[in-house]
Amino acid sequence: MEPVTLTTERLVLRAPGPQDTDAVYTACQDPDIQRWTTIPSPYLPEHARGFTEQMVPDGWANGSMFTFGLFLPAGDLAGMIGITMISLGAGELGFWAAKEFRGRGYTTEASLAVARWAFTERAIDRLEWRAEAGHTASRAVALRAGFTMEGTLRSAVGNKGVRRDCWIGSLLPSDLALPSTAPYLPARDQEPPAA
């Protein structure tokens, strides 16, 4: 599929391309992005080129990953957000914010726009969010975007050669008052058999 562009009140969300390589490289020099995400560390210029010139276009082309840069109207890169498909009808939402643009609500705004797009245009019925346990800033964004925290998964994420526990949350179309493409029967509607 061809990349799409989404707009919000304050952002243009579009696939980053070769013209954005330097901005991606600069943002990813932030120690917090390197610490809390799975990007390579140290993050080299060739990593940024591989991301903007191969990973992003390949993900869109084969439908495995939908990556959007968060751009301000002036063109500044405020962050990155993407959905990686994990199974039929389910994707994982991931994001980072450039240091100088944190705390302004851009990532939450982008998360909601991308989630609405995924639910209405990509037939996704479940978005998962995962972050290494302890990454409270990422958790705060997920909560503001409406994700329901589902718990902690032990040894569920590998980051720079180390297995780590992670938090997991989910967002369903119904959380945003949107219809699902498939029927959903919550477990709470299933009574356990009498003992």
VOGU-3710 file (C-alpha; in Angstrom, 3 decimals, decimal comma):
1> mepvtltter> 0,000/0,000/0,000  1,062/3,555/-0,577  1,773/5,683/2,523  -0,999/7,995/3,652  -0,860/11,409/5,273  -3,042/12,257/8,259  -3,578/15,660/9,812  -4,575/16,676/13,307  -5,212/20,063/14,818  -1,463/20,684/15,246
11> lvlrapgpqd> 0,365/17,989/13,263  0,955/16,520/9,848  1,515/12,769/10,114  3,337/11,378/7,099  5,811/8,662/6,268  9,349/9,868/6,883  11,539/9,715/3,798  15,135/10,385/2,771  14,612/14,131/3,249  14,028/13,424/6,970
21> tdavytacqd> 17,114/11,263/7,575  19,121/14,002/9,278  16,227/14,952/11,577  15,690/11,289/12,555  19,422/10,865/13,215  19,536/14,015/15,362  16,448/13,097/17,405  17,737/9,574/18,008  20,914/10,876/19,642  18,776/11,491/22,735
31> pdiqrwttip> 19,874/9,050/25,471  16,241/8,555/26,563  15,168/7,394/23,096  18,136/5,036/22,965  17,426/3,757/26,476  13,694/3,115/26,217  13,303/2,027/22,581  14,861/-0,797/20,620  16,737/1,439/18,183  20,447/0,682/17,889
41> spylpeharg> 22,781/2,320/20,379  24,921/4,062/19,424  22,607/5,335/16,709  24,642/5,991/13,573  23,836/7,881/10,349  23,489/4,567/8,487  20,755/3,508/10,946  18,748/6,634/10,117  19,266/6,057/6,370  18,181/2,423/6,658
51> fteqmvpdgw> 15,080/3,523/8,553  13,953/6,291/6,188  15,079/4,694/2,917  14,294/1,017/3,480  12,406/0,100/6,667  9,651/2,712/6,343  8,896/2,253/2,621  9,150/-1,564/2,863  6,738/-1,628/5,818  4,157/0,401/3,931
61> angsmftfgl> 4,651/-1,596/0,728  4,123/-5,005/2,318  1,570/-3,905/4,936  3,667/-5,029/7,903  4,404/-1,638/9,461  2,802/1,782/9,071  5,199/4,523/10,194  4,351/8,204/10,531  6,598/11,107/11,411  4,961/13,750/13,602
71> flpagdlagm> 5,655/17,016/11,812  4,730/20,502/12,937  3,383/22,881/10,265  6,826/24,519/10,104  8,315/21,135/9,176  10,019/20,244/12,474  10,083/16,536/13,362  8,384/16,229/16,763  8,427/12,442/16,966  7,660/9,122/15,351
81> igitmislga> 4,717/6,750/15,637  3,980/3,468/13,964  1,845/0,372/13,949  3,550/-2,975/13,503  1,158/-5,750/12,533  1,370/-8,642/15,008  -1,510/-10,829/13,779  -4,589/-10,601/11,607  -6,557/-7,584/12,809  -4,078/-6,680/15,564
91> gelgfwaake> -1,198/-4,243/15,625  1,250/-2,825/18,127  1,481/0,948/18,471  4,912/2,362/19,238  6,159/5,928/19,467  8,871/8,300/20,578  8,990/12,065/20,956  11,923/14,325/20,177  13,277/15,758/23,408  12,460/19,394/22,653
101> frgrgyttea> 8,816/18,556/21,841  7,917/16,417/24,855  5,183/17,432/27,254  3,025/19,205/24,681  0,546/16,405/23,962  1,730/15,796/20,404  2,278/12,054/20,893  -1,161/11,548/22,433  -2,754/13,557/19,616  -0,910/11,478/17,021
111> slavarwaft> -1,730/8,194/18,805  -5,449/8,941/18,635  -5,296/9,938/14,956  -3,318/6,851/13,969  -5,592/4,589/16,038  -8,719/6,005/14,360  -7,102/5,483/10,960  -6,140/1,890/11,821  -9,618/1,045/13,094  -11,496/2,622/10,184
121> eraidrlewr> -9,140/2,150/7,219  -7,044/-0,944/8,022  -9,641/-3,254/9,652  -7,600/-3,443/12,839  -9,715/-4,445/15,849  -7,033/-4,368/18,555  -4,061/-2,098/19,124  -1,524/-3,106/21,723  0,916/-0,791/23,416  3,978/-2,194/25,126
131> aeaghtasra> 6,748/-0,465/27,003  9,486/-1,664/29,235  8,261/-1,725/32,837  9,303/1,563/34,399  8,838/3,728/31,301  6,267/5,951/32,967  6,280/8,646/30,256  5,215/6,152/27,584  2,585/4,707/29,901  1,187/8,209/30,533
141> valragftme> 0,767/8,781/26,777  -0,977/5,414/26,357  -3,349/6,153/29,228  -4,190/9,623/27,857  -4,904/8,011/24,473  -7,419/5,668/26,125  -5,454/2,428/26,374  -6,527/-0,004/29,091  -3,590/-1,369/31,063  -3,687/-5,157/31,013
151> gtlrsavgnk> -0,661/-6,036/33,119  3,014/-6,874/33,074  4,530/-9,482/30,790  7,633/-11,126/32,202  10,738/-11,186/30,002  8,591/-10,107/27,059  10,841/-7,578/25,352  14,432/-7,778/24,296  16,346/-4,527/24,374  20,025/-4,389/23,481
161> gvrrdcwigs> 20,644/-8,018/24,382  18,731/-8,014/27,682  15,301/-9,575/28,317  13,052/-7,193/30,222  9,555/-7,132/31,678  7,079/-4,932/29,873  3,752/-3,317/30,505  0,969/-4,018/28,039  -2,207/-2,148/27,255  -4,860/-2,339/24,579
171> llpsdlalps> -7,135/-0,018/22,675  -10,227/-1,297/20,885  -12,415/0,499/18,344  -15,232/0,623/20,914  -12,935/2,647/23,222  -13,123/5,411/20,611  -16,846/4,837/19,863  -16,002/3,142/16,557  -17,361/-0,159/15,244  -15,237/-3,319/15,085
181> tapylpardq> -14,919/-5,354/11,921  -15,437/-8,597/13,850  -17,798/-9,419/16,733  -16,235/-9,203/20,204  -17,424/-11,185/23,197  -15,671/-9,946/26,364  -14,668/-12,549/28,955  -16,834/-10,819/31,559  -19,818/-12,021/29,518  -18,706/-15,629/30,002
191> eppaa> -19,757/-17,139/33,311  -17,407/-19,815/34,671  -18,992/-23,240/35,157  -20,476/-23,887/38,602  -18,224/-25,890/40,895
//
